[in-house]
């Protein structure tokens, strides 16, 4: 059976009040994008929080988003003054052509395609060039 390369951002068929579409494969990690300078409208300084997830988490981030955000803010109190712009969700396998990583704005609409305010998806090795970041495992946040 040939592998299907996912190149289009998954979106929900109807507005459900959530921010994120249900992913077609298991989520492997999510990256929260906090805009550190929202008042300047420049999108130049961000703080990123990456959460590595087990296969058992819900494939719709809306199911555990608020709990994750609460834990992130409890562990990174400086983020209370920053705006959460959105979240990138990685699912499936990019190497096998059955996955991808896509950005979703915090706008209450999971039926449209959103674009990262940084101009592209940011990897952990790039966090310092934007202002910083932190990484957690799902188990670290929800133990």
C-alpha angles and dihedrals in degrees: 000000000000119000118245116227111220109217101152123075111253111245133182118251093229135025108263100172093258130114099223136058121230107263119236092224137030114295111244098184144344128211120206114211113211114188105221094192106035093154094064095056088216100113090213104124122052140161114215129202116195121196119194108211136202120234090254097071119104113273089225107072090203087076093065105012098104093048090050092048091050091052093046092052092046091054097039105039092174088070092069088084094048129082120242102227098181149299133262114216123202118197139167122001122313090191092055092045092240101104147039147178122252136176125233124192120223093247106118092249119105094169097079137065115253130196128219113255089226091066092251142015114295122224125211092255088062099050094098093058090059099041107281148294149205135227129212138170117236088244091056091057098040106034 
